[in-house]
Amino acid sequence: MHFINMKETLKKQLGPGVNLSLAWGDKLMLSVVELEPGSTVPMHSHPHEQAGIVLEGEFDLTIGAETRRVQKGDMYIIPGGVEHAAVTGEGKAVTLDIFHPIREDYKL
């Protein structure tokens, strides 16, 4: 599949106010994450390398022991196995996360 319509992607809810639209190829996965105001992605880790760019809004992103406010245009890279979390404030945020290898748990 070379062209993907976002309306036709697999949808997944990670938690209250955290919704994903997913697409993947042979070696990487794209995840458009919509974070509603006041939502949280709790501290967690996974073996996958994760990179992202904030497309809209802003949120507090913790990677390891460091927390920063990221906003539209900011990018980040999270090595596999490193704990990380995200918390939105009063506004909505949208980010594009890219995973390698593919998160098989997201395909379920």
MODELLER restraints for C-alpha pairs under 7 A, 6 or more apart:
rsr = mdl.restraints
at = mdl.atoms
rsr.add(forms.Gaussian(group=physical.xy_distance, feature=features.Distance(at['CA:6:A'], at['CA:21:A']), mean=6.96, stdev=0.5))
rsr.add(forms.Gaussian(group=physical.xy_distance, feature=features.Distance(at['CA:9:A'], at['CA:21:A']), mean=5.78, stdev=0.5))
rsr.add(forms.Gaussian(group=physical.xy_distance, feature=features.Distance(at['CA:9:A'], at['CA:22:A']), mean=5.60, stdev=0.5))
rsr.add(forms.Gaussian(group=physical.xy_distance, feature=features.Distance(at['CA:9:A'], at['CA:23:A']), mean=6.13, stdev=0.5))
rsr.add(forms.Gaussian(group=physical.xy_distance, feature=features.Distance(at['CA:10:A'], at['CA:21:A']), mean=5.76, stdev=0.5))
rsr.add(forms.Gaussian(group=physical.xy_distance, feature=features.Distance(at['CA:10:A'], at['CA:22:A']), mean=5.21, stdev=0.5))
rsr.add(forms.Gaussian(group=physical.xy_distance, feature=features.Distance(at['CA:11:A'], at['CA:20:A']), mean=5.55, stdev=0.5))
rsr.add(forms.Gaussian(group=physical.xy_distance, feature=features.Distance(at['CA:11:A'], at['CA:21:A']), mean=4.75, stdev=0.5))
rsr.add(forms.Gaussian(group=physical.xy_distance, feature=features.Distance(at['CA:11:A'], at['CA:22:A']), mean=6.34, stdev=0.5))
rsr.add(forms.Gaussian(group=physical.xy_distance, feature=features.Distance(at['CA:12:A'], at['CA:19:A']), mean=5.89, stdev=0.5))
rsr.add(forms.Gaussian(group=physical.xy_distance, feature=features.Distance(at['CA:12:A'], at['CA:20:A']), mean=5.07, stdev=0.5))
rsr.add(forms.Gaussian(group=physical.xy_distance, feature=features.Distance(at['CA:12:A'], at['CA:21:A']), mean=6.67, stdev=0.5))
rsr.add(forms.Gaussian(group=physical.xy_distance, feature=features.Distance(at['CA:13:A'], at['CA:19:A']), mean=4.47, stdev=0.5))
rsr.add(forms.Gaussian(group=physical.xy_distance, feature=features.Distance(at['CA:13:A'], at['CA:20:A']), mean=6.10, stdev=0.5))
rsr.add(forms.Gaussian(group=physical.xy_distance, feature=features.Distance(at['CA:16:A'], at['CA:39:A']), mean=6.67, stdev=0.5))
rsr.add(forms.Gaussian(group=physical.xy_distance, feature=features.Distance(at['CA:17:A'], at['CA:35:A']), mean=5.77, stdev=0.5))
rsr.add(forms.Gaussian(group=physical.xy_distance, feature=features.Distance(at['CA:17:A'], at['CA:36:A']), mean=4.82, stdev=0.5))
rsr.add(forms.Gaussian(group=physical.xy_distance, feature=features.Distance(at['CA:17:A'], at['CA:39:A']), mean=5.41, stdev=0.5))
rsr.add(forms.Gaussian(group=physical.xy_distance, feature=features.Distance(at['CA:18:A'], at['CA:33:A']), mean=6.84, stdev=0.5))
rsr.add(forms.Gaussian(group=physical.xy_distance, feature=features.Distance(at['CA:18:A'], at['CA:34:A']), mean=5.80, stdev=0.5))
rsr.add(forms.Gaussian(group=physical.xy_distance, feature=features.Distance(at['CA:18:A'], at['CA:35:A']), mean=4.85, stdev=0.5))
rsr.add(forms.Gaussian(group=physical.xy_distance, feature=features.Distance(at['CA:18:A'], at['CA:36:A']), mean=6.51, stdev=0.5))
rsr.add(forms.Gaussian(group=physical.xy_distance, feature=features.Distance(at['CA:18:A'], at['CA:39:A']), mean=6.69, stdev=0.5))
rsr.add(forms.Gaussian(group=physical.xy_distance, feature=features.Distance(at['CA:19:A'], at['CA:33:A']), mean=5.72, stdev=0.5))
rsr.add(forms.Gaussian(group=physical.xy_distance, feature=features.Distance(at['CA:19:A'], at['CA:34:A']), mean=5.21, stdev=0.5))
rsr.add(forms.Gaussian(group=physical.xy_distance, feature=features.Distance(at['CA:19:A'], at['CA:35:A']), mean=6.75, stdev=0.5))
rsr.add(forms.Gaussian(group=physical.xy_distance, feature=features.Distance(at['CA:20:A'], at['CA:31:A']), mean=6.03, stdev=0.5))
rsr.add(forms.Gaussian(group=physical.xy_distance, feature=features.Distance(at['CA:20:A'], at['CA:32:A']), mean=5.54, stdev=0.5))
rsr.add(forms.Gaussian(group=physical.xy_distance, feature=features.Distance(at['CA:20:A'], at['CA:33:A']), mean=4.67, stdev=0.5))
rsr.add(forms.Gaussian(group=physical.xy_distance, feature=features.Distance(at['CA:20:A'], at['CA:34:A']), mean=6.41, stdev=0.5))
rsr.add(forms.Gaussian(group=physical.xy_distance, feature=features.Distance(at['CA:21:A'], at['CA:31:A']), mean=5.61, stdev=0.5))
rsr.add(forms.Gaussian(group=physical.xy_distance, feature=features.Distance(at['CA:21:A'], at['CA:32:A']), mean=5.14, stdev=0.5))
rsr.add(forms.Gaussian(group=physical.xy_distance, feature=features.Distance(at['CA:21:A'], at['CA:33:A']), mean=6.73, stdev=0.5))
rsr.add(forms.Gaussian(group=physical.xy_distance, feature=features.Distance(at['CA:22:A'], at['CA:30:A']), mean=5.77, stdev=0.5))
rsr.add(forms.Gaussian(group=physical.xy_distance, feature=features.Distance(at['CA:22:A'], at['CA:31:A']), mean=4.69, stdev=0.5))
rsr.add(forms.Gaussian(group=physical.xy_distance, feature=features.Distance(at['CA:22:A'], at['CA:32:A']), mean=6.63, stdev=0.5))
rsr.add(forms.Gaussian(group=physical.xy_distance, feature=features.Distance(at['CA:23:A'], at['CA:29:A']), mean=5.88, stdev=0.5))
rsr.add(forms.Gaussian(group=physical.xy_distance, feature=features.Distance(at['CA:23:A'], at['CA:30:A']), mean=5.25, stdev=0.5))
rsr.add(forms.Gaussian(group=physical.xy_distance, feature=features.Distance(at['CA:23:A'], at['CA:31:A']), mean=6.66, stdev=0.5))
rsr.add(forms.Gaussian(group=physical.xy_distance, feature=features.Distance(at['CA:24:A'], at['CA:30:A']), mean=5.93, stdev=0.5))
rsr.add(forms.Gaussian(group=physical.xy_distance, feature=features.Distance(at['CA:27:A'], at['CA:100:A']), mean=6.42, stdev=0.5))
rsr.add(forms.Gaussian(group=physical.xy_distance, feature=features.Distance(at['CA:27:A'], at['CA:101:A']), mean=5.65, stdev=0.5))
rsr.add(forms.Gaussian(group=physical.xy_distance, feature=features.Distance(at['CA:27:A'], at['CA:102:A']), mean=6.10, stdev=0.5))
rsr.add(forms.Gaussian(group=physical.xy_distance, feature=features.Distance(at['CA:28:A'], at['CA:98:A']), mean=6.90, stdev=0.5))
rsr.add(forms.Gaussian(group=physical.xy_distance, feature=features.Distance(at['CA:28:A'], at['CA:99:A']), mean=5.57, stdev=0.5))
rsr.add(forms.Gaussian(group=physical.xy_distance, feature=features.Distance(at['CA:28:A'], at['CA:100:A']), mean=4.87, stdev=0.5))
rsr.add(forms.Gaussian(group=physical.xy_distance, feature=features.Distance(at['CA:28:A'], at['CA:101:A']), mean=5.49, stdev=0.5))
rsr.add(forms.Gaussian(group=physical.xy_distance, feature=features.Distance(at['CA:28:A'], at['CA:102:A']), mean=5.05, stdev=0.5))
rsr.add(forms.Gaussian(group=physical.xy_distance, feature=features.Distance(at['CA:29:A'], at['CA:98:A']), mean=5.57, stdev=0.5))
rsr.add(forms.Gaussian(group=physical.xy_distance, feature=features.Distance(at['CA:29:A'], at['CA:99:A']), mean=5.05, stdev=0.5))
rsr.add(forms.Gaussian(group=physical.xy_distance, feature=features.Distance(at['CA:29:A'], at['CA:100:A']), mean=6.68, stdev=0.5))
rsr.add(forms.Gaussian(group=physical.xy_distance, feature=features.Distance(at['CA:29:A'], at['CA:102:A']), mean=5.16, stdev=0.5))
rsr.add(forms.Gaussian(group=physical.xy_distance, feature=features.Distance(at['CA:30:A'], at['CA:96:A']), mean=6.95, stdev=0.5))
rsr.add(forms.Gaussian(group=physical.xy_distance, feature=features.Distance(at['CA:30:A'], at['CA:97:A']), mean=5.89, stdev=0.5))
rsr.add(forms.Gaussian(group=physical.xy_distance, feature=features.Distance(at['CA:30:A'], at['CA:98:A']), mean=4.74, stdev=0.5))
rsr.add(forms.Gaussian(group=physical.xy_distance, feature=features.Distance(at['CA:30:A'], at['CA:99:A']), mean=6.62, stdev=0.5))
rsr.add(forms.Gaussian(group=physical.xy_distance, feature=features.Distance(at['CA:31:A'], at['CA:96:A']), mean=5.70, stdev=0.5))
rsr.add(forms.Gaussian(group=physical.xy_distance, feature=features.Distance(at['CA:31:A'], at['CA:97:A']), mean=5.01, stdev=0.5))
rsr.add(forms.Gaussian(group=physical.xy_distance, feature=features.Distance(at['CA:31:A'], at['CA:98:A']), mean=6.26, stdev=0.5))
rsr.add(forms.Gaussian(group=physical.xy_distance, feature=features.Distance(at['CA:32:A'], at['CA:95:A']), mean=5.83, stdev=0.5))
rsr.add(forms.Gaussian(group=physical.xy_distance, feature=features.Distance(at['CA:32:A'], at['CA:96:A']), mean=4.54, stdev=0.5))
rsr.add(forms.Gaussian(group=physical.xy_distance, feature=features.Distance(at['CA:32:A'], at['CA:97:A']), mean=6.30, stdev=0.5))
rsr.add(forms.Gaussian(group=physical.xy_distance, feature=features.Distance(at['CA:33:A'], at['CA:94:A']), mean=5.56, stdev=0.5))
rsr.add(forms.Gaussian(group=physical.xy_distance, feature=features.Distance(at['CA:33:A'], at['CA:95:A']), mean=5.25, stdev=0.5))
rsr.add(forms.Gaussian(group=physical.xy_distance, feature=features.Distance(at['CA:33:A'], at['CA:96:A']), mean=6.18, stdev=0.5))
rsr.add(forms.Gaussian(group=physical.xy_distance, feature=features.Distance(at['CA:34:A'], at['CA:93:A']), mean=6.07, stdev=0.5))
rsr.add(forms.Gaussian(group=physical.xy_distance, feature=features.Distance(at['CA:34:A'], at['CA:94:A']), mean=4.62, stdev=0.5))
rsr.add(forms.Gaussian(group=physical.xy_distance, feature=features.Distance(at['CA:34:A'], at['CA:95:A']), mean=6.78, stdev=0.5))
rsr.add(forms.Gaussian(group=physical.xy_distance, feature=features.Distance(at['CA:35:A'], at['CA:88:A']), mean=6.93, stdev=0.5))
rsr.add(forms.Gaussian(group=physical.xy_distance, feature=features.Distance(at['CA:35:A'], at['CA:92:A']), mean=5.71, stdev=0.5))
rsr.add(forms.Gaussian(group=physical.xy_distance, feature=features.Distance(at['CA:35:A'], at['CA:93:A']), mean=5.08, stdev=0.5))
rsr.add(forms.Gaussian(group=physical.xy_distance, feature=features.Distance(at['CA:35:A'], at['CA:94:A']), mean=6.05, stdev=0.5))
rsr.add(forms.Gaussian(group=physical.xy_distance, feature=features.Distance(at['CA:36:A'], at['CA:92:A']), mean=4.67, stdev=0.5))
rsr.add(forms.Gaussian(group=physical.xy_distance, feature=features.Distance(at['CA:36:A'], at['CA:93:A']), mean=6.62, stdev=0.5))
rsr.add(forms.Gaussian(group=physical.xy_distance, feature=features.Distance(at['CA:37:A'], at['CA:88:A']), mean=5.68, stdev=0.5))
rsr.add(forms.Gaussian(group=physical.xy_distance, feature=features.Distance(at['CA:37:A'], at['CA:89:A']), mean=5.69, stdev=0.5))
rsr.add(forms.Gaussian(group=physical.xy_distance, feature=features.Distance(at['CA:37:A'], at['CA:90:A']), mean=4.93, stdev=0.5))
rsr.add(forms.Gaussian(group=physical.xy_distance, feature=features.Distance(at['CA:37:A'], at['CA:91:A']), mean=4.76, stdev=0.5))
rsr.add(forms.Gaussian(group=physical.xy_distance, feature=features.Distance(at['CA:37:A'], at['CA:92:A']), mean=4.85, stdev=0.5))
rsr.add(forms.Gaussian(group=physical.xy_distance, feature=features.Distance(at['CA:38:A'], at['CA:88:A']), mean=5.18, stdev=0.5))
rsr.add(forms.Gaussian(group=physical.xy_distance, feature=features.Distance(at['CA:38:A'], at['CA:89:A']), mean=5.24, stdev=0.5))
rsr.add(forms.Gaussian(group=physical.xy_distance, feature=features.Distance(at['CA:38:A'], at['CA:90:A']), mean=6.08, stdev=0.5))
rsr.add(forms.Gaussian(group=physical.xy_distance, feature=features.Distance(at['CA:39:A'], at['CA:87:A']), mean=5.94, stdev=0.5))
rsr.add(forms.Gaussian(group=physical.xy_distance, feature=features.Distance(at['CA:39:A'], at['CA:88:A']), mean=5.54, stdev=0.5))
rsr.add(forms.Gaussian(group=physical.xy_distance, feature=features.Distance(at['CA:40:A'], at['CA:86:A']), mean=5.72, stdev=0.5))
rsr.add(forms.Gaussian(group=physical.xy_distance, feature=features.Distance(at['CA:40:A'], at['CA:87:A']), mean=4.51, stdev=0.5))
rsr.add(forms.Gaussian(group=physical.xy_distance, feature=features.Distance(at['CA:40:A'], at['CA:88:A']), mean=6.58, stdev=0.5))
rsr.add(forms.Gaussian(group=physical.xy_distance, feature=features.Distance(at['CA:41:A'], at['CA:85:A']), mean=5.35, stdev=0.5))
rsr.add(forms.Gaussian(group=physical.xy_distance, feature=features.Distance(at['CA:41:A'], at['CA:86:A']), mean=4.99, stdev=0.5))
rsr.add(forms.Gaussian(group=physical.xy_distance, feature=features.Distance(at['CA:41:A'], at['CA:87:A']), mean=6.41, stdev=0.5))
rsr.add(forms.Gaussian(group=physical.xy_distance, feature=features.Distance(at['CA:42:A'], at['CA:85:A']), mean=5.11, stdev=0.5))
rsr.add(forms.Gaussian(group=physical.xy_distance, feature=features.Distance(at['CA:42:A'], at['CA:86:A']), mean=6.78, stdev=0.5))
rsr.add(forms.Gaussian(group=physical.xy_distance, feature=features.Distance(at['CA:43:A'], at['CA:83:A']), mean=5.97, stdev=0.5))
rsr.add(forms.Gaussian(group=physical.xy_distance, feature=features.Distance(at['CA:43:A'], at['CA:84:A']), mean=5.07, stdev=0.5))
rsr.add(forms.Gaussian(group=physical.xy_distance, feature=features.Distance(at['CA:43:A'], at['CA:85:A']), mean=4.44, stdev=0.5))
rsr.add(forms.Gaussian(group=physical.xy_distance, feature=features.Distance(at['CA:44:A'], at['CA:83:A']), mean=5.04, stdev=0.5))
rsr.add(forms.Gaussian(group=physical.xy_distance, feature=features.Distance(at['CA:44:A'], at['CA:84:A']), mean=5.62, stdev=0.5))
rsr.add(forms.Gaussian(group=physical.xy_distance, feature=features.Distance(at['CA:44:A'], at['CA:85:A']), mean=6.64, stdev=0.5))
rsr.add(forms.Gaussian(group=physical.xy_distance, feature=features.Distance(at['CA:45:A'], at['CA:81:A']), mean=5.33, stdev=0.5))
rsr.add(forms.Gaussian(group=physical.xy_distance, feature=features.Distance(at['CA:45:A'], at['CA:82:A']), mean=5.54, stdev=0.5))
rsr.add(forms.Gaussian(group=physical.xy_distance, feature=features.Distance(at['CA:45:A'], at['CA:83:A']), mean=4.47, stdev=0.5))
rsr.add(forms.Gaussian(group=physical.xy_distance, feature=features.Distance(at['CA:45:A'], at['CA:84:A']), mean=6.40, stdev=0.5))
rsr.add(forms.Gaussian(group=physical.xy_distance, feature=features.Distance(at['CA:46:A'], at['CA:80:A']), mean=5.97, stdev=0.5))
rsr.add(forms.Gaussian(group=physical.xy_distance, feature=features.Distance(at['CA:46:A'], at['CA:81:A']), mean=5.22, stdev=0.5))
rsr.add(forms.Gaussian(group=physical.xy_distance, feature=features.Distance(at['CA:47:A'], at['CA:80:A']), mean=4.34, stdev=0.5))
rsr.add(forms.Gaussian(group=physical.xy_distance, feature=features.Distance(at['CA:47:A'], at['CA:81:A']), mean=4.92, stdev=0.5))
rsr.add(forms.Gaussian(group=physical.xy_distance, feature=features.Distance(at['CA:48:A'], at['CA:80:A']), mean=4.68, stdev=0.5))
rsr.add(forms.Gaussian(group=physical.xy_distance, feature=features.Distance(at['CA:48:A'], at['CA:99:A']), mean=6.17, stdev=0.5))
rsr.add(forms.Gaussian(group=physical.xy_distance, feature=features.Distance(at['CA:48:A'], at['CA:100:A']), mean=5.53, stdev=0.5))
rsr.add(forms.Gaussian(group=physical.xy_distance, feature=features.Distance(at['CA:48:A'], at['CA:101:A']), mean=5.84, stdev=0.5))
rsr.add(forms.Gaussian(group=physical.xy_distance, feature=features.Distance(at['CA:49:A'], at['CA:78:A']), mean=5.98, stdev=0.5))
rsr.add(forms.Gaussian(group=physical.xy_distance, feature=features.Distance(at['CA:49:A'], at['CA:79:A']), mean=4.83, stdev=0.5))
rsr.add(forms.Gaussian(group=physical.xy_distance, feature=features.Distance(at['CA:49:A'], at['CA:80:A']), mean=4.46, stdev=0.5))
rsr.add(forms.Gaussian(group=physical.xy_distance, feature=features.Distance(at['CA:49:A'], at['CA:99:A']), mean=5.72, stdev=0.5))
rsr.add(forms.Gaussian(group=physical.xy_distance, feature=features.Distance(at['CA:49:A'], at['CA:100:A']), mean=5.38, stdev=0.5))
rsr.add(forms.Gaussian(group=physical.xy_distance, feature=features.Distance(at['CA:50:A'], at['CA:77:A']), mean=5.79, stdev=0.5))
rsr.add(forms.Gaussian(group=physical.xy_distance, feature=features.Distance(at['CA:50:A'], at['CA:78:A']), mean=5.03, stdev=0.5))
rsr.add(forms.Gaussian(group=physical.xy_distance, feature=features.Distance(at['CA:50:A'], at['CA:79:A']), mean=6.48, stdev=0.5))
rsr.add(forms.Gaussian(group=physical.xy_distance, feature=features.Distance(at['CA:50:A'], at['CA:97:A']), mean=6.55, stdev=0.5))
rsr.add(forms.Gaussian(group=physical.xy_distance, feature=features.Distance(at['CA:50:A'], at['CA:98:A']), mean=5.58, stdev=0.5))
rsr.add(forms.Gaussian(group=physical.xy_distance, feature=features.Distance(at['CA:50:A'], at['CA:99:A']), mean=4.69, stdev=0.5))
rsr.add(forms.Gaussian(group=physical.xy_distance, feature=features.Distance(at['CA:50:A'], at['CA:100:A']), mean=6.73, stdev=0.5))
rsr.add(forms.Gaussian(group=physical.xy_distance, feature=features.Distance(at['CA:51:A'], at['CA:76:A']), mean=5.59, stdev=0.5))
rsr.add(forms.Gaussian(group=physical.xy_distance, feature=features.Distance(at['CA:51:A'], at['CA:77:A']), mean=4.24, stdev=0.5))
rsr.add(forms.Gaussian(group=physical.xy_distance, feature=features.Distance(at['CA:51:A'], at['CA:78:A']), mean=6.08, stdev=0.5))
rsr.add(forms.Gaussian(group=physical.xy_distance, feature=features.Distance(at['CA:51:A'], at['CA:97:A']), mean=5.64, stdev=0.5))
rsr.add(forms.Gaussian(group=physical.xy_distance, feature=features.Distance(at['CA:51:A'], at['CA:98:A']), mean=5.17, stdev=0.5))
rsr.add(forms.Gaussian(group=physical.xy_distance, feature=features.Distance(at['CA:51:A'], at['CA:99:A']), mean=6.66, stdev=0.5))
rsr.add(forms.Gaussian(group=physical.xy_distance, feature=features.Distance(at['CA:52:A'], at['CA:75:A']), mean=5.49, stdev=0.5))
rsr.add(forms.Gaussian(group=physical.xy_distance, feature=features.Distance(at['CA:52:A'], at['CA:76:A']), mean=5.36, stdev=0.5))
rsr.add(forms.Gaussian(group=physical.xy_distance, feature=features.Distance(at['CA:52:A'], at['CA:77:A']), mean=6.53, stdev=0.5))
rsr.add(forms.Gaussian(group=physical.xy_distance, feature=features.Distance(at['CA:52:A'], at['CA:95:A']), mean=6.72, stdev=0.5))
rsr.add(forms.Gaussian(group=physical.xy_distance, feature=features.Distance(at['CA:52:A'], at['CA:96:A']), mean=5.32, stdev=0.5))
rsr.add(forms.Gaussian(group=physical.xy_distance, feature=features.Distance(at['CA:52:A'], at['CA:97:A']), mean=4.25, stdev=0.5))
rsr.add(forms.Gaussian(group=physical.xy_distance, feature=features.Distance(at['CA:52:A'], at['CA:98:A']), mean=5.96, stdev=0.5))
rsr.add(forms.Gaussian(group=physical.xy_distance, feature=features.Distance(at['CA:53:A'], at['CA:73:A']), mean=6.21, stdev=0.5))
rsr.add(forms.Gaussian(group=physical.xy_distance, feature=features.Distance(at['CA:53:A'], at['CA:74:A']), mean=5.66, stdev=0.5))
rsr.add(forms.Gaussian(group=physical.xy_distance, feature=features.Distance(at['CA:53:A'], at['CA:75:A']), mean=4.27, stdev=0.5))
rsr.add(forms.Gaussian(group=physical.xy_distance, feature=features.Distance(at['CA:53:A'], at['CA:76:A']), mean=6.55, stdev=0.5))
rsr.add(forms.Gaussian(group=physical.xy_distance, feature=features.Distance(at['CA:53:A'], at['CA:95:A']), mean=5.68, stdev=0.5))
rsr.add(forms.Gaussian(group=physical.xy_distance, feature=features.Distance(at['CA:53:A'], at['CA:96:A']), mean=5.45, stdev=0.5))
rsr.add(forms.Gaussian(group=physical.xy_distance, feature=features.Distance(at['CA:53:A'], at['CA:97:A']), mean=6.83, stdev=0.5))
rsr.add(forms.Gaussian(group=physical.xy_distance, feature=features.Distance(at['CA:54:A'], at['CA:71:A']), mean=5.91, stdev=0.5))
rsr.add(forms.Gaussian(group=physical.xy_distance, feature=features.Distance(at['CA:54:A'], at['CA:72:A']), mean=4.74, stdev=0.5))
rsr.add(forms.Gaussian(group=physical.xy_distance, feature=features.Distance(at['CA:54:A'], at['CA:73:A']), mean=5.44, stdev=0.5))
rsr.add(forms.Gaussian(group=physical.xy_distance, feature=features.Distance(at['CA:54:A'], at['CA:74:A']), mean=5.61, stdev=0.5))
rsr.add(forms.Gaussian(group=physical.xy_distance, feature=features.Distance(at['CA:54:A'], at['CA:75:A']), mean=6.50, stdev=0.5))
rsr.add(forms.Gaussian(group=physical.xy_distance, feature=features.Distance(at['CA:54:A'], at['CA:94:A']), mean=6.17, stdev=0.5))
rsr.add(forms.Gaussian(group=physical.xy_distance, feature=features.Distance(at['CA:54:A'], at['CA:95:A']), mean=4.26, stdev=0.5))
rsr.add(forms.Gaussian(group=physical.xy_distance, feature=features.Distance(at['CA:54:A'], at['CA:96:A']), mean=6.45, stdev=0.5))
rsr.add(forms.Gaussian(group=physical.xy_distance, feature=features.Distance(at['CA:55:A'], at['CA:72:A']), mean=5.14, stdev=0.5))
rsr.add(forms.Gaussian(group=physical.xy_distance, feature=features.Distance(at['CA:55:A'], at['CA:73:A']), mean=6.31, stdev=0.5))
rsr.add(forms.Gaussian(group=physical.xy_distance, feature=features.Distance(at['CA:55:A'], at['CA:94:A']), mean=5.38, stdev=0.5))
rsr.add(forms.Gaussian(group=physical.xy_distance, feature=features.Distance(at['CA:55:A'], at['CA:95:A']), mean=5.08, stdev=0.5))
rsr.add(forms.Gaussian(group=physical.xy_distance, feature=features.Distance(at['CA:55:A'], at['CA:96:A']), mean=6.86, stdev=0.5))
rsr.add(forms.Gaussian(group=physical.xy_distance, feature=features.Distance(at['CA:56:A'], at['CA:72:A']), mean=5.06, stdev=0.5))
rsr.add(forms.Gaussian(group=physical.xy_distance, feature=features.Distance(at['CA:56:A'], at['CA:93:A']), mean=5.19, stdev=0.5))
rsr.add(forms.Gaussian(group=physical.xy_distance, feature=features.Distance(at['CA:56:A'], at['CA:94:A']), mean=4.90, stdev=0.5))
rsr.add(forms.Gaussian(group=physical.xy_distance, feature=features.Distance(at['CA:56:A'], at['CA:95:A']), mean=6.82, stdev=0.5))
rsr.add(forms.Gaussian(group=physical.xy_distance, feature=features.Distance(at['CA:57:A'], at['CA:71:A']), mean=5.77, stdev=0.5))
rsr.add(forms.Gaussian(group=physical.xy_distance, feature=features.Distance(at['CA:57:A'], at['CA:72:A']), mean=5.80, stdev=0.5))
rsr.add(forms.Gaussian(group=physical.xy_distance, feature=features.Distance(at['CA:57:A'], at['CA:91:A']), mean=6.67, stdev=0.5))
rsr.add(forms.Gaussian(group=physical.xy_distance, feature=features.Distance(at['CA:57:A'], at['CA:92:A']), mean=5.95, stdev=0.5))
rsr.add(forms.Gaussian(group=physical.xy_distance, feature=features.Distance(at['CA:57:A'], at['CA:93:A']), mean=4.28, stdev=0.5))
rsr.add(forms.Gaussian(group=physical.xy_distance, feature=features.Distance(at['CA:57:A'], at['CA:94:A']), mean=6.57, stdev=0.5))
rsr.add(forms.Gaussian(group=physical.xy_distance, feature=features.Distance(at['CA:58:A'], at['CA:69:A']), mean=6.80, stdev=0.5))
rsr.add(forms.Gaussian(group=physical.xy_distance, feature=features.Distance(at['CA:58:A'], at['CA:70:A']), mean=5.45, stdev=0.5))
rsr.add(forms.Gaussian(group=physical.xy_distance, feature=features.Distance(at['CA:58:A'], at['CA:71:A']), mean=4.08, stdev=0.5))
rsr.add(forms.Gaussian(group=physical.xy_distance, feature=features.Distance(at['CA:58:A'], at['CA:72:A']), mean=6.47, stdev=0.5))
rsr.add(forms.Gaussian(group=physical.xy_distance, feature=features.Distance(at['CA:58:A'], at['CA:88:A']), mean=6.98, stdev=0.5))
rsr.add(forms.Gaussian(group=physical.xy_distance, feature=features.Distance(at['CA:58:A'], at['CA:93:A']), mean=5.56, stdev=0.5))
rsr.add(forms.Gaussian(group=physical.xy_distance, feature=features.Distance(at['CA:59:A'], at['CA:69:A']), mean=5.60, stdev=0.5))
rsr.add(forms.Gaussian(group=physical.xy_distance, feature=features.Distance(at['CA:59:A'], at['CA:70:A']), mean=5.62, stdev=0.5))
rsr.add(forms.Gaussian(group=physical.xy_distance, feature=features.Distance(at['CA:59:A'], at['CA:71:A']), mean=6.68, stdev=0.5))
rsr.add(forms.Gaussian(group=physical.xy_distance, feature=features.Distance(at['CA:59:A'], at['CA:86:A']), mean=6.65, stdev=0.5))
rsr.add(forms.Gaussian(group=physical.xy_distance, feature=features.Distance(at['CA:59:A'], at['CA:87:A']), mean=5.68, stdev=0.5))
rsr.add(forms.Gaussian(group=physical.xy_distance, feature=features.Distance(at['CA:59:A'], at['CA:88:A']), mean=4.49, stdev=0.5))
rsr.add(forms.Gaussian(group=physical.xy_distance, feature=features.Distance(at['CA:59:A'], at['CA:89:A']), mean=6.49, stdev=0.5))
rsr.add(forms.Gaussian(group=physical.xy_distance, feature=features.Distance(at['CA:59:A'], at['CA:93:A']), mean=6.79, stdev=0.5))
rsr.add(forms.Gaussian(group=physical.xy_distance, feature=features.Distance(at['CA:60:A'], at['CA:67:A']), mean=6.56, stdev=0.5))
rsr.add(forms.Gaussian(group=physical.xy_distance, feature=features.Distance(at['CA:60:A'], at['CA:68:A']), mean=5.59, stdev=0.5))
rsr.add(forms.Gaussian(group=physical.xy_distance, feature=features.Distance(at['CA:60:A'], at['CA:69:A']), mean=4.35, stdev=0.5))
rsr.add(forms.Gaussian(group=physical.xy_distance, feature=features.Distance(at['CA:60:A'], at['CA:70:A']), mean=6.16, stdev=0.5))
rsr.add(forms.Gaussian(group=physical.xy_distance, feature=features.Distance(at['CA:60:A'], at['CA:86:A']), mean=5.58, stdev=0.5))
rsr.add(forms.Gaussian(group=physical.xy_distance, feature=features.Distance(at['CA:60:A'], at['CA:87:A']), mean=5.18, stdev=0.5))
rsr.add(forms.Gaussian(group=physical.xy_distance, feature=features.Distance(at['CA:60:A'], at['CA:88:A']), mean=6.29, stdev=0.5))
rsr.add(forms.Gaussian(group=physical.xy_distance, feature=features.Distance(at['CA:61:A'], at['CA:67:A']), mean=5.50, stdev=0.5))
rsr.add(forms.Gaussian(group=physical.xy_distance, feature=features.Distance(at['CA:61:A'], at['CA:68:A']), mean=5.50, stdev=0.5))
rsr.add(forms.Gaussian(group=physical.xy_distance, feature=features.Distance(at['CA:61:A'], at['CA:69:A']), mean=6.19, stdev=0.5))
rsr.add(forms.Gaussian(group=physical.xy_distance, feature=features.Distance(at['CA:61:A'], at['CA:70:A']), mean=6.65, stdev=0.5))
rsr.add(forms.Gaussian(group=physical.xy_distance, feature=features.Distance(at['CA:61:A'], at['CA:85:A']), mean=5.87, stdev=0.5))
rsr.add(forms.Gaussian(group=physical.xy_distance, feature=features.Distance(at['CA:61:A'], at['CA:86:A']), mean=4.59, stdev=0.5))
rsr.add(forms.Gaussian(group=physical.xy_distance, feature=features.Distance(at['CA:61:A'], at['CA:87:A']), mean=6.72, stdev=0.5))
rsr.add(forms.Gaussian(group=physical.xy_distance, feature=features.Distance(at['CA:62:A'], at['CA:68:A']), mean=6.48, stdev=0.5))
rsr.add(forms.Gaussian(group=physical.xy_distance, feature=features.Distance(at['CA:62:A'], at['CA:84:A']), mean=5.18, stdev=0.5))
rsr.add(forms.Gaussian(group=physical.xy_distance, feature=features.Distance(at['CA:62:A'], at['CA:85:A']), mean=5.13, stdev=0.5))
rsr.add(forms.Gaussian(group=physical.xy_distance, feature=features.Distance(at['CA:62:A'], at['CA:86:A']), mean=6.31, stdev=0.5))
rsr.add(forms.Gaussian(group=physical.xy_distance, feature=features.Distance(at['CA:63:A'], at['CA:78:A']), mean=6.88, stdev=0.5))
rsr.add(forms.Gaussian(group=physical.xy_distance, feature=features.Distance(at['CA:63:A'], at['CA:83:A']), mean=6.18, stdev=0.5))
rsr.add(forms.Gaussian(group=physical.xy_distance, feature=features.Distance(at['CA:63:A'], at['CA:84:A']), mean=4.45, stdev=0.5))
rsr.add(forms.Gaussian(group=physical.xy_distance, feature=features.Distance(at['CA:63:A'], at['CA:85:A']), mean=6.87, stdev=0.5))
rsr.add(forms.Gaussian(group=physical.xy_distance, feature=features.Distance(at['CA:64:A'], at['CA:82:A']), mean=5.97, stdev=0.5))
rsr.add(forms.Gaussian(group=physical.xy_distance, feature=features.Distance(at['CA:64:A'], at['CA:83:A']), mean=5.31, stdev=0.5))
rsr.add(forms.Gaussian(group=physical.xy_distance, feature=features.Distance(at['CA:64:A'], at['CA:84:A']), mean=5.94, stdev=0.5))
